[in-house]
Amino acid sequence: VRSANTPMDKANPWGKDRPGKDVELHLYRSMIRSLMYLTASRPDIMFDVCACARYQVTPKECHLHAVKRIFR
C-alpha cells in the first residue's frame, strides 16, 4: 500500500446526493471516530475528516474510499 500525497482526492468530488452503494454504518462511524482522535496530533487532516463526518447518516462507497484515503 502506498501513501497518498493529499488526504482528499480533488479529481473525484462527491456530494450527499451522489448515487452509489450504501456501506455499513457502524464501520464508517468507527473509522470517522478514529480519525477524529488522530486530528489531535495531525491537524493537517482536520478539514478532510470533518468533510467526511458530514455524511455519517447515509455514507456511500465514495465516502468510504475518501476515509480510507485519509488513513493512507
Secondary structure, 3 states (H helix, E strand, C coil): CCCCCCCCCCCCCCCCCCCCCECCHHHHHHHHHHHHHHCCCCHHHHHHHHHHHCCCCCCEHHHHHHHHHHHC
